[in-house]
Amino acid sequence: MDATDRLIVNELQGGFPVADRPFAEAATLLGIDEDDLIERVKRLCDHGTLSRFGPLYNAERLGGAVTLAALKVPAADFQRIAAAVNAHPEVAHNYAREDDLNMWFVIATETPERIAEVIADIEAETGLRIYDMPKIEEFYVGLRFQL
């Protein structure tokens, strides 16, 4: 990462213009060229520096649902199970933890009923019980990573 990449990451964490040409507006704010911004964001994503670049939607406000889920996965099967879980388009933020419940992921669906369907599908495919932990109360934490 060079200084321009750091500027992009630092400045765009707080929002992105909603406009006909959002990259042009963002590039102007950053003092760089629109094509350069697009190429740099693409490269940061392709190289894994950024895990994603895009909006965060509030699924519940859109009529959908979100839940946190966990699995107890045998270490020898972790990669295979992760691939099966990640194959579901409703699954995001899958990560390993050092605990009995060692695989945690978020399920976001278009309808509340779909959560149970996705859980049942993953349990059937993996043979493992999913521990469903739906949100009881939401807290907003304004987290930013300054590079």
Secondary structure as UniProt FT lines:
FT   HELIX           3..12
FT   TURN            13..14
FT   HELIX           22..30
FT   HELIX           34..46
FT   TURN            47..48
FT   TURN            59..63
FT   STRAND          65..71
FT   HELIX           75..77
FT   HELIX           78..86
FT   TURN            89..90
FT   STRAND          91..96
FT   STRAND          103..109
FT   HELIX           112..126
FT   STRAND          131..134
//
